[in-house]
Amino acid sequence: MTSQIQDLLATDQDLLLMQEGTMMRKVRTKSWKKLRYFRLQNDGMTVWHGSQPESMPKPTFSISDVERIRKGQDSELLRYLVEEFPLEQGFTVVFHGRRPNLDLVANSVEEAQIWMRGLQLLVDLVASMDHQEQMDQMLNEWFQQADRNQDGRMSFREAQRLLLLMNVEMDEEYAFSLFQEADVTQSDDLGSEEFVQFYKALTKRTEIEEIFEDFSSDKQKLTLLEFVDFLRKEQKEKDHAPDLALELIDRYEPSENGRLLHVLSKDGFLKYLCSKDGNIFNSDCLPIYQDMTQPLSHYYINSSHNTYLVGDQLCGQSSVEGYIRALKRGCRCVEVDTWDGPDGEPVVYHGHTLTSRILFKDVLATLAQYAFQSSDYPLILSLENHCTWEQQRTMAHHLTEILGEQLLRNTLEGLLVDSMPSPELRGKILVKGKKLRTIEVDKEEEEEEEEEELEKDEGPDLDPASPELDTQPQPETQGQAAGNKKERKKKVMKCPMSCLLICGHVMAQAPSSIPESILLSKQFLLLSSTTIMCPDLSALVVYLRTVPFCSFTHSKENYHIYDISSFSESKAKNLIKEAGNEFVQHNARQLCRVYPSGLRTDSSNFNPQEHWNVGCQMVAMNMQTAGSAMDICDGLFRQNGGSGYVLKPEFLRDTQSSFNPERPISLYKAQILVVQVISGQQLPKVDKTKETTVVDPLVKVELYGVPEDTKEQETSHVENNGINPYWGETFYFRLQVPELAMLRFVVKDYSRKSRNNFIGQYTLPWTCMKQGYRHVSLLSRDGTSLNPASIFVYTCMQEDLDMDEP
């Protein structure tokens, strides 16, 4: 335990009371509410609970797993129980990743405040720890686990048990020799400082020592020139290597004398390679580094499907928590499915299923609070509207009242009508949905406000035989084309959506005053079976008008830049195979959205990469479901400040592009990506409840991109070693289109009898990959850090010499 935590545990009144324990009510659902005894353990890092103070406790959570503490007023579940429990006595423990929240209700407001303050204090402290402090904390936790009799010393028998906890099975004779070397007091047991030396001997990085000695003339240190040579040859740092070498020595060399002499010791070299500067992800790509002034259609946009669901598509729970989690992941397009609800209030759920329902206004309140906490770039609200005319008016009212200034309600001043805004539209929420008329017509009506008022007084002149109810586009004579604006704005769109738009326009004018002849006409009876668009709601759709897709030619000839079509994953796949280049050109001009198949009732995901290959911007994912598809999605959007916007490659932003991912014509000569998987460090157990089980790790290297570039290779497995396995295997991948490539490392536990078990993974774009000797920090299935778990690799790019892959 770090000295800071020790001091706090001994002096902070909140933490002292938490160590004594408290009876609180654990709330899982509206009906499951049970009393449990919660206690902060003496390590200050874990909370245990039992049914009673004297019962056998069990671990509840680790402080490192907690993201934040929320007050009761912000808990969706506790708000439903407000008549049963005062909100001031409740609070929520919010975890990293997809782990469900923990809602607790204390016996008094004072007790709730004690736990809220104490937990948040520890969470903030853990978040502020540097790498060395995290390692010290981890070593302390291991020492405490091994020291079963709590005498502050570790016997060899306890050390043998610790090795299994640390995920390594070691020859007893070799382990005893390391134990004796660390036992400098020759007392046959180890104190805490001696244990640190024992740990260092266990985790000695001989592979890094070999690299160090290859460049060091005296095998003891790297001179400035030797370190510059290493940075140029191996790390591919090129021209700025001399300046970088000085910075890194000053940053990582532990000896003050070494820093003065500009030399790097073995310990300094190891610290550098284990730091953020030695990470495979290029730190230059972490902040906003791309041009953010281009049209929205030029970016990949982090998008969610059925955002309100936190479970499956048939019986899963709908919750505002789904929106909070998606927004925390950097999502910039959320989906809202609205249906008529009781008491005139629209509800959100997956229609015609058993999924639960939440109020539309509660969703908007959540968006207003969380929309711009992780990213201040524009949020797109994808509105799937199934409400009747009256409840649509309620929706429009809630949108304007709850979102207020956050809602974009008008076109941008100075921006051409047929132009898309850029992501620089910060702090704004854009509604994507159906619209009665084009933006051009709306702007014309603004210019003719007085004339419009007169027309409303006179009432619409409707006739069943009127051309306005004709679904076919009417040819224009030259004279008609030059006619007045009033006639021009009534012109029907030349697309199959025209029927719906006209019906909406008719209903929008005065639903109760439509002539009986119109209401009884075949055209109107057909149209009235579709949702009628309310003008109040229509007016809130500014730049993202949804339109049906007929063909790429039809879209080019009839749709505007701000029009957007949606495709199911199967429809999009077929279009990619049949007309890949046309799809690329379409997506360079206007936005599109791809969503999962309706057959994915388990909320599984499809691979977004093949849709990104043709420039599809909004590839909507079931963010509640972990797996390789979400790893790829998270990997792409990890860059550019986590803004949720990533600029597409230039050849996917050109409306005249000749690129087709199915038949890529190389933009330049293909290259070879070399990946050497060297070693692993501190790999976690697959099942932490089984102390004697040790992993047999292997590493699978996966490459995603155009079909021609998509490949995978894997190492052999290392038996019974999760603490420092060594592989030393090299793979070669031919890359035709590296700008679209995603690289994924997956560590698995080999099993002879069943499928290999997942241990950890890391995914990143090729464009963000640093070459050379690098550490890959592993993430859990939920995308949370497994620190200090990592693998050590070497990567570089070579020219394609048309050689066979080894």
RADA-V92803 format. One record per backbone hydrogen bond with DSSP energy under -1.0 kcal/mol. CO is the residue of the C=O (numbers start at 0). NH is the residue of the N-H. If there is no record, write none. Layout:
CO/NH  CO/NH
This chain:
1/5  2/6  3/7  4/8  5/9  6/10  7/11  11/15  12/16  13/17  14/18  16/20  17/39  21/37  23/35  24/104  25/33  31/27  31/28  33/25  35/23  36/49  37/21  38/47  40/43  44/62  45/40  46/59  46/60  47/38  48/57  49/36  51/54  57/48  60/46  61/64  62/65  64/95  67/93  69/91  70/73  71/74  74/78  78/81  80/83  80/84  85/88  86/89  88/105  89/71  90/103  91/69  92/101  93/66  93/67  101/92  102/26  103/90  104/24  107/111  108/112  109/113  110/114  111/115  112/116  113/117  114/118  115/119  116/120  117/121  118/122  119/123  120/124  121/125  122/126  123/127  125/128  129/133  130/134  131/135  132/136  133/137  134/138  135/139  136/140  137/141  138/142  139/143  140/144  141/145  142/146  145/147  146/149  153/189  154/158  155/159  156/160  157/161  158/162  159/163  160/164  161/165  162/167  163/166  166/721  170/174  171/175  172/176  173/177  174/178  175/179  176/180  177/181  178/182  181/183  182/185  189/153  190/194  191/195  192/196  193/197  194/198  195/199  196/200  197/201  198/202  203/205  204/208  205/209  206/210  207/211  208/212  209/213  211/215  221/263  222/226  223/227  224/228  225/229  226/230  227/231  228/232  229/233  229/234  230/236  237/240  239/243  240/244  241/245  242/246  243/247  244/248  245/249  246/250  247/251  248/252  254/258  255/259  256/260  257/262  263/221  264/268  265/269  266/270  267/271  268/272  269/273  271/274  275/278  277/774  279/769  281/284  282/285  284/639  285/640  294/297  295/298  297/647  299/645  301/331  302/620  305/308  307/318  313/353  315/355  316/309  318/321  319/323  320/324  321/325  322/326  323/327  324/328  325/330  326/329  331/379  332/303  333/381  335/383  336/348  337/385  338/346  341/344  345/359  346/338  347/357  348/350  357/347  358/362  359/363  360/364  361/365  362/366  363/367  364/368  365/369  366/370  369/372  375/426  378/429  379/333  380/431  381/335  383/337  387/391  388/392  389/393  390/394  391/395  392/396  393/397  394/398  395/399  396/400  397/401  398/402  402/405  403/406  405/428  411/414  416/418  420/295  421/424  423/425  424/427  427/378  428/407  429/380  431/382  432/545  437/441  438/442  439/443  440/444  441/445  442/446  443/447  447/451  448/452  449/453  450/454  451/455  452/456  453/457  454/458  459/461  462/465  465/468  466/469  476/480  477/481  479/482  483/487  484/488  487/490  492/494  494/497  496/500  497/501  498/502  499/503  500/504  501/505  502/506  503/507  504/508  505/509  509/512  514/518  515/519  517/520  520/524  521/525  522/526  523/527  526/529  533/537  534/538  536/539  537/540  543/432  544/563  550/554  551/555  552/556  553/557  554/558  559/562  561/544  563/546  564/592  566/594  567/571  568/572  569/573  570/574  571/575  572/576  573/577  574/578  578/582  579/583  580/584  581/585  582/586  583/587  585/589  591/617  592/566  593/619  594/568  596/599  598/600  599/602  600/312  607/611  608/612  610/615  611/614  616/300  617/593  620/304  620/622  621/624  626/630  627/631  628/632  629/633  630/634  631/635  632/636  638/641  639/642  643/301  645/299  648/651  649/652  653/656  659/662  669/799  670/734  671/797  672/732  673/795  674/730  675/793  676/728  677/726  678/791  680/789  686/689  694/720  695/749  696/717  697/747  698/714  699/745  700/712  701/743  702/710  703/741  705/708  705/709  710/702  712/700  719/168  721/682  722/681  724/679  728/676  730/674  732/672  734/670  736/739  737/740  740/765  741/703  742/763  743/701  744/761  745/699  746/758  746/759  747/697  748/756  756/748  759/746  760/778  761/744  763/742  764/767  765/768  767/281  771/794  773/792  774/279  775/790  777/785  778/760  779/782  783/779  785/788  788/777  789/680  790/775  791/677  791/678  792/773  793/675  794/771  795/673  797/671
